[in-house]
Amino acid sequence: MSDQQREHKDDLFDEIDQRTNLAMSNEMEMLTFYLNDGQLYGLNVFKIIEIIETPKEITRFPNAHPVIKGGVDFRGKCINLIDLGEYLGMEPVDLTTGHSYMLICEYSTTIQGFLVTQPNILVTKKWDDIIRPEGEVYESSCLTAITYHDDEPIQMLDVEKALNDIIGIDITVSEELVERGKRVVEKRHHILAVDDSKAACMLINSVLDQMGIERTVVDNGPEALKLLERSIGKDGKSTYTVVFTDIEMPIMDGFTFTRKVRKNPKFANIYLAVHSSLSNKTNEYKAKKLGANDFIPKFTPNNMARLVLEQIEKANRIAAGDELDGSVSQEVTRTTADVA
């Protein structure tokens, strides 16, 4: 192993340890920043690859969404430059005379650049201090949560919804998987999903609807834990075939949810998959270390459909085996009675 490879490996494990400490305490670290309205916004630092001054060289894309200002070079790749403020209805950032910054972020295996007026500071908050707003005005907005630092509100945006509105997200399941689903899906199969993102919930509902699968979707971990408690039958098994959880959620993050599920002996046989736009290998490692059975990036409908089908097929085989064992047991009992 070269010195460079060894250094990269050490950095990776340092990052994993840092995330482990935050996950064990149900905390997240966010970068706060300003947009053109002068208000404070926050974004999970684990989504941010780098912060740079907005490059002067921008390649304009014809017929692109108005808030996509063009493409910029990042480490040899052309990535979108998106004006977050303009998407939210503010004045566009002045790229000719103004001074601005770009947050380069990873979302579900893609890299995007977001224009901001000014980065501010790093803030660590407990997830139960992050409040999910309620009311009709928020249901249609891009606001997913609010928290406070030194009495100043920090708004957390549903960037997944923004990307869906700006770029579009493919939610179509392949015909092959849909046909496979028709052969194996039964009414007894039920999926539980935990996610506070409107765009992610839309994807989950669409994928499972295409597969003809019943589901329950909730927006927070505590409610999901209550549903899991109620799902345990007299046989000690849950009625849910698969449980999906996001990572970033108000009140309780997905890592803490995973840890609580795995600590409860009643949930030992539940198949739990983390479904997140924090799609790098570090988060996958962390999720599995805490007990998740699988990890899939958000907005990959075929991956979700394939995972669900594999677990349904497994559940069908187990059910068939139980029925066969029951039939054999009954036949043995009848034969014994006839002999007697």
C-alpha positions as CSV (number, residue, x, y, z in Angstrom):
1,M,0.0,0.0,0.0
2,S,1.4,3.4,-1.0
3,D,1.7,6.3,1.4
4,Q,-1.1,8.1,-0.5
5,Q,-3.4,5.0,-0.3
6,R,-2.6,4.7,3.4
7,E,-3.4,8.4,4.0
8,H,-6.7,8.0,2.2
9,K,-7.6,5.0,4.3
10,D,-6.7,6.8,7.5
11,D,-8.9,9.8,6.4
12,L,-11.8,7.4,5.6
13,F,-11.6,5.7,9.1
14,D,-11.4,9.1,10.8
15,E,-14.5,10.2,8.9
16,I,-16.3,7.0,9.9
17,D,-15.3,7.5,13.6
18,Q,-16.6,11.1,13.4
19,R,-19.9,10.0,12.0
20,T,-20.2,7.2,14.5
21,N,-19.8,9.6,17.4
22,L,-22.6,11.8,15.9
23,A,-24.9,8.9,15.2
24,M,-24.5,7.4,18.7
25,S,-25.6,10.8,20.2
26,N,-28.4,11.4,17.6
27,E,-26.6,14.6,16.4
28,M,-25.8,16.2,13.1
29,E,-23.4,18.9,12.0
30,M,-24.6,21.4,9.6
31,L,-23.0,24.2,7.6
32,T,-25.0,27.4,7.9
33,F,-25.1,29.8,5.0
34,Y,-26.9,32.9,3.6
35,L,-28.9,33.3,0.5
36,N,-30.1,36.6,-1.1
37,D,-32.9,37.1,1.4
38,G,-30.4,37.5,4.3
39,Q,-31.8,34.6,6.2
40,L,-29.8,31.7,7.6
41,Y,-30.1,28.2,6.0
42,G,-28.4,24.9,7.0
43,L,-27.2,21.8,5.2
44,N,-25.7,18.6,6.6
45,V,-21.9,18.8,6.2
46,F,-21.8,15.1,5.2
47,K,-23.4,16.1,1.9
48,I,-20.8,18.8,1.2
49,I,-17.7,17.8,-0.7
50,E,-16.1,21.2,-0.9
51,I,-16.9,25.0,-0.7
52,I,-15.3,27.2,-3.3
53,E,-15.7,30.7,-4.7
54,T,-18.0,30.6,-7.7
55,P,-15.8,30.0,-10.8
56,K,-15.8,32.7,-13.5
57,E,-15.9,30.2,-16.3
58,I,-19.4,28.9,-16.6
59,T,-20.7,26.9,-19.6
60,R,-24.3,27.9,-20.4
61,F,-26.7,25.2,-21.1
62,P,-29.4,26.0,-23.8
63,N,-33.0,25.3,-22.8
64,A,-32.0,24.4,-19.2
65,H,-34.1,25.1,-16.2
66,P,-33.8,28.9,-15.4
67,V,-32.1,28.3,-12.0
68,I,-29.4,26.1,-13.6
69,K,-26.9,28.8,-14.4
70,G,-24.7,26.4,-16.4
71,G,-22.0,23.9,-15.8
72,V,-18.6,24.3,-14.1
73,D,-15.6,22.1,-14.0
74,F,-15.0,20.2,-10.8
75,R,-12.1,17.8,-10.7
76,G,-12.4,17.1,-14.5
77,K,-16.2,16.7,-14.4
78,C,-18.9,19.2,-15.5
79,I,-21.5,19.7,-12.8
80,N,-24.6,21.8,-12.6
81,L,-24.5,25.2,-11.0
82,I,-27.9,25.8,-9.3
83,D,-29.0,29.1,-7.8
84,L,-30.9,27.9,-4.7
85,G,-32.1,31.4,-3.9
86,E,-33.6,31.9,-7.3
87,Y,-35.4,28.5,-7.0
88,L,-36.9,29.7,-3.8
89,G,-38.2,32.9,-5.5
90,M,-35.4,35.3,-4.6
91,E,-33.4,37.6,-6.9
92,P,-30.8,35.6,-8.9
93,V,-27.1,35.8,-7.7
94,D,-25.2,38.4,-9.8
95,L,-22.5,36.3,-11.4
96,T,-21.0,39.2,-13.3
97,T,-20.1,41.7,-10.6
98,G,-21.2,40.0,-7.3
99,H,-19.2,37.7,-5.0
100,S,-20.7,34.3,-4.3
101,Y,-19.8,30.8,-3.3
102,M,-20.6,27.3,-4.5
103,L,-21.4,24.3,-2.2
104,I,-20.4,21.2,-4.0
105,C,-22.6,18.4,-2.7
106,E,-23.2,14.7,-3.3
107,Y,-26.8,13.6,-3.7
108,S,-27.7,10.0,-4.5
109,T,-24.5,9.3,-6.5
110,T,-24.7,12.6,-8.3
111,I,-22.7,15.8,-7.7
112,Q,-24.4,19.2,-7.8
113,G,-23.1,22.7,-7.2
114,F,-25.4,25.1,-5.2
115,L,-24.9,28.9,-5.4
116,V,-25.0,30.6,-2.0
117,T,-24.3,34.2,-1.0
118,Q,-22.1,33.5,1.9
119,P,-21.1,30.4,4.0
120,N,-21.4,31.1,7.7
121,I,-20.4,28.7,10.5
122,L,-20.6,25.0,11.4
123,V,-23.3,24.1,14.0
124,T,-23.8,20.8,15.8
125,K,-27.5,20.1,16.8
126,K,-29.3,17.2,18.2
127,W,-31.9,15.8,15.9
128,D,-34.6,16.2,18.5
129,D,-33.9,20.0,18.5
130,I,-34.7,20.1,14.8
131,I,-38.4,20.8,14.4
132,R,-40.6,19.7,11.5
133,P,-42.9,22.6,10.6
134,E,-46.6,21.8,10.3
135,G,-49.4,23.3,8.3
136,E,-50.5,23.5,4.7
137,V,-48.1,26.3,3.8
138,Y,-45.2,24.0,4.6
139,E,-46.6,20.9,2.9
140,S,-46.1,22.6,-0.5
141,S,-42.9,24.3,0.3
142,C,-39.2,23.3,0.1
143,L,-38.8,23.7,3.9
144,T,-38.2,20.5,5.7
145,A,-37.2,21.6,9.2
146,I,-36.2,24.5,11.4
147,T,-33.8,24.8,14.3
148,Y,-32.2,27.7,16.2
149,H,-28.7,28.9,17.1
150,D,-28.3,31.8,19.4
151,D,-32.0,32.5,19.0
152,E,-31.6,32.9,15.2
153,P,-33.7,30.5,13.1
154,I,-31.9,28.1,10.7
155,Q,-34.1,26.8,7.9
156,M,-33.3,23.4,6.5
157,L,-34.3,22.8,2.9
158,D,-35.7,19.7,1.2
159,V,-32.9,19.7,-1.4
160,E,-34.2,16.4,-2.8
161,K,-37.5,18.1,-3.6
162,A,-35.6,21.0,-5.2
163,L,-33.6,18.6,-7.4
164,N,-36.7,16.8,-8.4
165,D,-38.3,20.1,-9.4
166,I,-35.2,21.4,-11.2
167,I,-33.7,18.3,-12.8
168,G,-36.4,15.7,-12.5
169,I,-36.1,12.2,-11.0
170,D,-36.8,9.0,-12.8
171,I,-39.3,7.0,-10.8
172,T,-40.0,4.3,-13.4
173,V,-39.4,0.7,-12.5
174,S,-38.2,-1.6,-15.3
175,E,-40.8,-3.8,-17.1
176,E,-38.8,-6.9,-16.1
177,L,-39.1,-6.1,-12.4
178,V,-42.8,-5.2,-12.7
179,E,-43.5,-8.5,-14.4
180,R,-41.5,-10.3,-11.7
181,G,-43.5,-8.6,-9.1
182,K,-46.8,-9.8,-10.6
183,R,-45.6,-13.4,-10.1
184,V,-44.6,-13.1,-6.4
185,V,-46.4,-10.2,-4.7
186,E,-49.2,-11.2,-2.4
187,K,-51.7,-9.1,-0.4
188,R,-50.0,-10.1,2.9
189,H,-46.7,-8.3,1.9
190,H,-46.4,-4.8,3.5
191,I,-43.5,-2.3,3.5
192,L,-42.8,0.3,6.1
193,A,-40.8,3.4,5.1
194,V,-39.6,6.3,7.2
195,D,-38.7,9.5,5.4
196,D,-39.4,13.2,5.8
197,S,-38.6,14.3,2.3
198,K,-41.6,14.9,0.0
199,A,-39.6,13.9,-3.1
200,A,-38.4,10.7,-1.5
201,C,-41.9,9.8,-0.3
202,M,-43.2,10.3,-3.8
203,L,-40.6,8.0,-5.1
204,I,-41.3,5.3,-2.5
205,N,-45.0,5.4,-3.1
206,S,-44.6,5.3,-6.9
207,V,-42.2,2.4,-6.9
208,L,-44.3,0.3,-4.6
209,D,-47.5,1.3,-6.4
210,Q,-46.0,0.1,-9.7
211,M,-45.1,-3.2,-7.9
212,G,-48.6,-3.5,-6.4
213,I,-47.3,-3.6,-2.9
214,E,-49.0,-2.3,0.2
215,R,-47.0,0.3,2.2
216,T,-47.1,2.6,5.1
217,V,-45.0,5.8,4.9
218,V,-44.3,7.9,8.0
219,D,-42.1,11.0,8.4
220,N,-40.3,10.3,11.8
221,G,-38.5,7.5,13.6
222,P,-40.6,7.4,16.9
223,E,-43.8,6.9,15.0
224,A,-42.2,4.1,13.0
225,L,-41.0,2.4,16.2
226,K,-44.6,2.4,17.5
227,L,-45.8,0.8,14.3
228,L,-43.1,-1.9,14.5
229,E,-44.2,-2.6,18.1
230,R,-47.8,-3.1,16.9
231,S,-46.8,-5.2,13.9
232,I,-45.4,-8.1,16.0
233,G,-47.9,-11.0,15.9
234,K,-48.5,-13.9,18.2
235,D,-45.8,-15.8,16.3
236,G,-43.3,-13.1,17.2
237,K,-42.9,-12.0,13.6
238,S,-43.6,-8.5,12.1
239,T,-46.2,-8.0,9.4
240,Y,-43.7,-5.8,7.5
241,T,-41.6,-7.6,4.9
242,V,-39.1,-4.7,4.6
243,V,-38.4,-1.5,6.6
244,F,-36.8,1.4,4.8
245,T,-35.3,4.4,6.7
246,D,-33.8,7.7,5.6
247,I,-30.8,9.0,7.5
248,E,-31.6,12.7,7.9
249,M,-34.9,13.2,9.8
250,P,-36.1,15.6,12.5
251,I,-36.5,14.2,16.0
252,M,-34.5,10.9,15.4
253,D,-32.1,10.3,12.6
254,G,-31.9,7.0,10.6
255,F,-28.8,5.8,12.3
256,T,-30.4,6.1,15.7
257,F,-33.6,4.5,14.4
258,T,-31.5,1.6,13.1
259,R,-29.7,1.2,16.4
260,K,-33.0,1.2,18.3
261,V,-34.5,-1.4,16.0
262,R,-31.5,-3.7,16.4
263,K,-31.4,-3.3,20.2
264,N,-35.0,-4.6,20.5
265,P,-35.0,-8.5,20.5
266,K,-38.6,-8.4,19.1
267,F,-37.3,-6.8,15.9
268,A,-34.4,-9.2,15.4
269,N,-35.9,-10.7,12.2
270,I,-36.9,-7.5,10.6
271,Y,-35.1,-6.7,7.3
272,L,-34.0,-3.1,7.5
273,A,-32.5,-1.1,4.6
274,V,-31.2,2.4,4.8
275,H,-32.4,4.5,1.9
276,S,-30.5,7.8,1.7
277,S,-29.2,10.5,-0.6
278,L,-26.1,10.4,1.6
279,S,-24.9,7.7,-0.7
280,N,-21.1,7.5,-0.2
281,K,-19.3,4.4,1.1
282,T,-18.8,5.9,4.6
283,N,-22.5,6.1,5.3
284,E,-23.1,2.6,3.9
285,Y,-20.4,1.2,6.2
286,K,-21.8,3.1,9.1
287,A,-25.4,1.9,8.4
288,K,-24.3,-1.8,8.2
289,K,-22.1,-1.5,11.3
290,L,-25.2,-0.4,13.2
291,G,-27.1,-3.4,12.0
292,A,-28.8,-2.4,8.7
293,N,-29.2,-5.3,6.3
294,D,-28.7,-3.2,3.2
295,F,-28.1,0.3,1.9
296,I,-29.4,1.8,-1.3
297,P,-29.1,5.3,-2.7
298,K,-32.2,7.3,-3.0
299,F,-33.8,7.9,-6.4
300,T,-32.7,4.5,-7.8
301,P,-36.2,2.9,-8.3
302,N,-34.9,-0.4,-9.8
303,N,-32.6,-0.9,-6.8
304,M,-35.5,-0.4,-4.4
305,A,-37.8,-2.7,-6.4
306,R,-35.2,-5.4,-6.7
307,L,-34.4,-5.4,-3.0
308,V,-38.1,-5.6,-2.1
309,L,-38.7,-8.4,-4.5
310,E,-35.8,-10.4,-3.2
311,Q,-37.2,-10.1,0.3
312,I,-40.7,-11.0,-0.8
313,E,-39.4,-14.1,-2.6
314,K,-37.5,-15.1,0.5
315,A,-40.7,-14.6,2.7
316,N,-42.7,-16.7,0.2
317,R,-40.2,-19.5,0.4
318,I,-40.3,-19.4,4.2
319,A,-44.1,-19.3,4.2
320,A,-44.2,-22.3,1.8
321,G,-41.8,-24.2,4.1
322,D,-43.9,-23.5,7.2
323,E,-47.0,-24.7,5.3
324,L,-45.2,-27.8,4.2
325,D,-44.0,-28.5,7.8
326,G,-47.6,-28.0,9.0
327,S,-49.0,-30.4,6.4
328,V,-46.4,-33.1,7.2
329,S,-47.2,-32.7,10.9
330,Q,-50.9,-33.1,10.3
331,E,-50.3,-36.2,8.1
332,V,-48.1,-37.8,10.7
333,T,-50.8,-37.2,13.4
334,R,-53.5,-38.8,11.1
335,T,-51.2,-41.8,10.4
336,T,-50.5,-42.3,14.1
337,A,-54.2,-42.1,14.9
338,D,-55.0,-44.7,12.1
339,V,-52.4,-47.1,13.4
340,A,-53.7,-46.7,17.0
